Amino acid sequence: MISTPALPPESSTEAKRFEAFLRAKKLKLTRERKAILAAIARKAPHFDAENRVSRATVYRTLNLLVQCGLVQKNSLGSSHACYEASHGREPHDHMICLQCGKVFDFYRTDLAALQNDLCQDRVFAPLYHNLQIFGLCADCITGADEKFIREQVARINT
């Protein structure tokens, strides 16, 4: 599993970049926005905004951080978005366990080379890709609730 670095403290280049981004949009770096930026630095590689105080403020700030390029938004098959810090982030894809919800980051040079070859063969200029593999992790393979898994797969496909 690849570790995703969190955003550094507010004196960092990323915090200054966010402040400049906000200033360009004629917005302020409020205490709440600073707190959210600091919280991102302390959280796991993938996090959501569902269990935060003042959800509206958090979502607005996360949206600004995504626009600024400091945070990446991912669906990961759930009903709400997950986010991860972009700072120092190595390219990677995701495996998501449908039973427990764990997210595993992975990167394979041979897979990246295959994607590049496919794009070259079709004279296609890739700008972004998002590979997600849904399944069951080692802890959940035995004893998985088949009905629950079918429902999860159906939810992803809708």
Secondary structure as UniProt FT lines:
FT   TURN            10..11
FT   HELIX           13..24
FT   TURN            25..26
FT   HELIX           31..42
FT   TURN            50..51
FT   HELIX           55..68
FT   STRAND          71..74
FT   TURN            76..77
FT   STRAND          82..85
FT   TURN            87..88
FT   STRAND          93..97
FT   TURN            98..100
FT   STRAND          103..106
FT   HELIX           109..121
FT   TURN            122..123
FT   STRAND          132..135
FT   TURN            138..140
FT   TURN            142..143
FT   HELIX           146..156
//
